[in-house]
Amino acid sequence: MSVHRVNPASLAKPSGFSHAVTATGSTLVFLAGQTALDAAGRIVGDTLPAQFEQALGNLLTALGACAGEPAHLTRVTVYAADPEDYRAHAAELGRIWRRLAGDTYPAMALIGVTRLWDTEALVELDGIAVLP
């Protein structure tokens, strides 16, 4: 498998994402949206960083069940009920990402939403990975 993160010098320097990702491999993994649900189906964490950590952990658990690793992620979409809160916690969220997923970033987007399926959820992540 080959993954290349592409960040053209003519675009603003990315922080916490890559502008583009090319990937070759044999298996595509489409990861469903993950919120801060625990194994019992309850939302855990009352802050955005706490929920982000749980949601990212859930996304990586689903990826791992497919024999994938964080470096295989090519695309992640973040849905936030409060994008300004997300921006305010960006540095902390970056630290959580690096601790759980490492220091490589997929192509990413943040989309503000009015609410998520579980009304207590503050954030949801979905993704695409390419496995070798």
C-alpha positions as CSV (number, residue, x, y, z in Angstrom):
1,M,0.0,0.0,0.0
2,S,1.2,3.5,-0.8
3,V,-0.3,6.7,0.8
4,H,1.0,10.1,-0.2
5,R,-0.1,13.3,1.5
6,V,0.0,16.2,-0.9
7,N,0.2,19.7,0.4
8,P,1.0,22.2,-2.5
9,A,3.2,25.1,-1.5
10,S,0.7,27.4,-3.3
11,L,-2.0,26.6,-0.7
12,A,-2.0,27.7,2.9
13,K,0.0,25.4,5.2
14,P,-2.3,22.8,6.6
15,S,-2.6,22.3,10.3
16,G,-4.2,19.0,11.4
17,F,-5.1,17.8,7.9
18,S,-3.7,17.2,4.5
19,H,-4.9,19.0,1.4
20,A,-5.0,15.8,-0.6
21,V,-4.1,12.2,-0.2
22,T,-3.4,9.7,-2.9
23,A,-3.6,6.0,-2.1
24,T,-3.1,2.6,-3.7
25,G,-4.0,-0.6,-2.1
26,S,-6.3,-3.6,-2.3
27,T,-9.1,-2.9,0.1
28,L,-11.3,0.2,0.7
29,V,-12.8,0.6,4.2
30,F,-15.8,2.9,4.6
31,L,-16.1,3.8,8.3
32,A,-19.5,4.7,9.6
33,G,-20.0,7.9,11.7
34,Q,-18.8,7.4,15.2
35,T,-19.8,9.5,18.2
36,A,-18.8,9.2,21.8
37,L,-20.9,6.1,22.5
38,D,-19.4,3.6,24.9
39,A,-19.9,-0.2,24.6
40,A,-23.3,0.0,26.4
41,G,-24.5,2.6,23.8
42,R,-24.3,5.7,26.1
43,I,-22.7,9.0,25.2
44,V,-19.7,9.6,27.4
45,G,-18.0,12.8,28.1
46,D,-19.6,16.2,28.7
47,T,-17.0,18.3,26.8
48,L,-16.0,18.3,23.1
49,P,-12.5,17.1,23.7
50,A,-13.7,14.1,25.8
51,Q,-16.3,13.2,23.2
52,F,-13.8,13.7,20.4
53,E,-11.4,11.3,22.1
54,Q,-14.1,8.6,22.5
55,A,-15.4,9.1,18.9
56,L,-11.9,8.9,17.4
57,G,-11.2,5.8,19.5
58,N,-14.4,4.3,18.2
59,L,-13.4,5.1,14.6
60,L,-10.0,3.6,15.1
61,T,-11.5,0.5,16.8
62,A,-13.7,-0.1,13.7
63,L,-10.7,0.4,11.5
64,G,-8.7,-2.0,13.5
65,A,-11.4,-4.6,13.3
66,C,-10.8,-4.5,9.5
67,A,-7.0,-5.0,10.1
68,G,-6.4,-1.2,9.4
69,E,-4.2,1.3,11.2
70,P,-4.5,5.0,11.6
71,A,-1.9,5.6,8.8
72,H,-4.4,3.9,6.4
73,L,-7.0,6.7,6.9
74,T,-7.2,8.7,3.7
75,R,-10.4,10.8,4.5
76,V,-12.1,11.8,7.7
77,T,-15.1,14.1,8.0
78,V,-15.8,15.7,11.4
79,Y,-19.4,16.8,12.1
80,A,-19.6,19.3,15.0
81,A,-22.7,20.6,16.7
82,D,-20.7,23.8,17.6
83,P,-17.9,24.6,15.1
84,E,-16.7,27.5,17.2
85,D,-16.3,25.2,20.2
86,Y,-14.3,22.9,17.9
87,R,-12.1,25.8,16.9
88,A,-11.6,26.8,20.5
89,H,-10.3,23.4,21.4
90,A,-8.3,22.8,18.2
91,A,-4.9,22.5,19.9
92,E,-6.2,20.0,22.4
93,L,-8.0,18.0,19.7
94,G,-4.8,17.9,17.8
95,R,-3.0,16.5,20.8
96,I,-5.7,13.8,21.2
97,W,-5.4,13.0,17.4
98,R,-1.6,12.6,17.7
99,R,-1.8,10.4,20.8
100,L,-4.4,8.1,19.3
101,A,-3.7,8.2,15.5
102,G,-0.1,9.5,15.2
103,D,1.2,12.5,13.4
104,T,0.0,11.9,9.9
105,Y,-3.3,13.4,8.8
106,P,-5.8,12.4,6.2
107,A,-7.7,14.8,4.0
108,M,-10.3,16.2,6.4
109,A,-13.3,18.5,6.6
110,L,-15.3,20.0,9.4
111,I,-19.0,20.4,8.9
112,G,-21.2,22.2,11.3
113,V,-24.5,20.6,12.0
114,T,-27.6,21.6,14.0
115,R,-27.5,18.3,16.0
116,L,-26.5,14.7,15.7
117,W,-28.5,11.5,16.0
118,D,-27.9,11.3,19.8
119,T,-28.9,14.7,21.1
120,E,-26.1,14.6,23.7
121,A,-23.4,14.0,21.0
122,L,-21.2,17.0,20.3
123,V,-19.1,15.5,17.5
124,E,-19.1,12.6,15.0
125,L,-16.4,11.3,12.8
126,D,-16.6,9.1,9.7
127,G,-13.8,8.1,7.4
128,I,-12.4,6.2,4.5
129,A,-9.2,4.0,4.6
130,V,-7.2,2.1,2.0
131,L,-5.6,-1.1,3.3
132,P,-2.7,-2.8,1.6
